[in-house]
Amino acid sequence: MPAPNPSTPYSPGQVLPFRQTLLAMLGMCFVMMMVAIDQTVVGTALPTIVAELKGFELYAWVATSYLLTSVITVPIFGRLGDYYGRKPFVVAAIVLFTLASVLCGAADSMLTLVLARALQGIGGGMLVGTAFASIPDLFPDPHVRLRWQVMLSSAFGIANAVGPSLGGALTEHYGWRSVFYVNLPIGILGVFFVARYLPHLRNHTAGKVRLDWQGALLIAAALGGLQLLVELLPKEGASLTIALLGIGSAAAFALLFWWERRCPHPLLPFDMFRNRGLATLFTLALLVGVTMYSMLFYAPLLLQGGFGLSPQDAGLLITPLVVFITVGSIINGRIITRIRNPNRMLYAGFMLMAASCLGIVTTHNYTPHWLIAGYMMMAGLGMGFIMPNLTVFAQQTAGRTHLGIATALLQSLRMIGGMLGTAVVGTMVNHSYFSGVESTLRGTSAQWLPQLDDPQMLVNPVAQSQFLAQLAHQGQDGASLIEIARVALVGAIHEGQLIALAVAVLALWCVRRVPLVQLARVPKPEPAGVGE
């Protein structure tokens, strides 16, 4: 694609003509839809996947393997995009993400699925590290950017609206593998529009770049060790393995801090964390990730395993959460530029998230479905108020020189929060569920503990039917044992969601430390430096 001619009429606040901007943004919309659909359909289908492939102990790893590889790749490609332009990486990321989705759909074991999700996370990390930073490249003026982001929010909302229901319907009628294959047509459309219409913008052309591979390896070691520590601690206890993991992870974090302060091109420029505004925004991104991912991955398990709903019915109840992320983003875009203190939207967002977590903790199988949908709606609305503002505030605070890495770090920290949140909540849910079932089964019923110690029984109708038939043949009431397991699972997930509630309250308290961000208009940039 040739570089835009300087004589071409440009709309204020954007660097391309309207038609090319529209088509480039359409390509970015397909990118966002692919990532959003994948997140929502997998969460809804996950209980069924575990029931077929077995291995509930790897339930959280389907999410955390994706998040772990994403966390590592986001800052790497965020920095590469700053220097070499973002378009090549966006195209490569779409291709990799789509191919990894095919591998996920073809997985024949939980371990294979976890590994394929890790590969998919690399593609997702490339997308997040480059696609989000492409938007301020196209729209330097935050007012114009917020208006165009309605287009992205709408695409995100369409994907999120159909995601849970689509995931439930596909899982129920065509099998869980189809939820991964749905990425194929979206990925093809995304590659076409991005490759054809997104310009290759190079913001930095001077000097040779040396990528901080040592920093990337240290990040992988530190976060990987921390993840394993959280997963294994309840099972291993105070063992030598746990001690070595703790020491190794702490040493990796310390070495990372030492190295990045001396590296000429650090992957994590710690001088950014000295900026009080950026440090607070990064902290909030970490905290919102804990709450958001804990809800996205364990609300479907609560509805299907705890309340006995079908995947399709559970998807319908989850739909308000993801739809109102978009509704909240659109409402936020209309309000944020009209109020004197934009930080108030962050207060409103975290208050809604805390209220939603509190509501979910109080839900039981007799709770009206409209009320559960209302809690999901509040959570989605809160996320819609929080996430766009964290991104725009960080971009404004960091400035053009650190635009890519600031955006990438914000997304990375949200993923780190999600990784830690799902790991901690998953560990608590596993331990609490097993303890609850074990303490309830007494006498002759205790012999059925090995078949009930894995919640996959609660989301697998075939396994349930076989279990009930087996107990009926022996003259026992299998339905009562299933109900005991459901009650234990509901209590376990409630305990896990208390962590999300506490984190949301902590984030609400931290908002007061966000400096006032003025969304000032910026002059129209020159089109020079754009081209391939």
Helices and strands as residue ranges (DSSP letters): H 18-53, G 56-58, H 59-84, H 87-105, H 110-138, H 142-174, H 178-181, H 183-197, H 213-236, H 240-260, G 270-274, H 276-301, I 302-306, H 311-335, H 344-361, H 369-398, G 400-402, H 403-440, G 443-448, H 449-452, G 455-459, H 461-473, H 478-510, G 511-513
